[in-house]
Amino acid sequence: MDAARAYGATHAASADWASAADGYATAARLLPTVAGLELGTSSREASLRAWAGLASDCAASLLSADRTERAVEALELGRAVLWSQQLTLRSDAARLNDRAPALAARLRAVQALLDRRAADLPELIAATSPGR
């Protein structure tokens, strides 16, 4: 991703908009990989913050290269990474709720605790122990 973004920036500096757009678009397509579902929400958000402006740079280069429709797609791609992950997670949770409501409720409780600060770890351990 770093190389693709640098490629885009180098070509943008020389007003080679088509090449700049290609570099930025390559990096933008990889955004979901730096914010994988194996990471917690705050880690995914932090990973994406490191790439702030990438989708905008891509869209600007695409506009300058007269690729208007692709510019809109680039902006949507950057904006949609976390949203699409949330939809995936919610649909999985909905299926679990349909099949095992008690387990789904426990999962929601654990997720809520995980979203809290690490200082709440003892409460999390107690809440998820088998005897509870």
Secondary structure, 3 states (H helix, E strand, C coil): CHHHHHHHHHHHHCCCHHHHHHHHHHHHHCHHHHCCCCCCHHHHHHHHHCCCCHHHHHHHHHHHCCCHHHHHHHHHHHHHHHHHHHHHHHHHHHHHHHHCHHHHHHHHHHHHHHCCCHHHHHHHHHHCCCCC
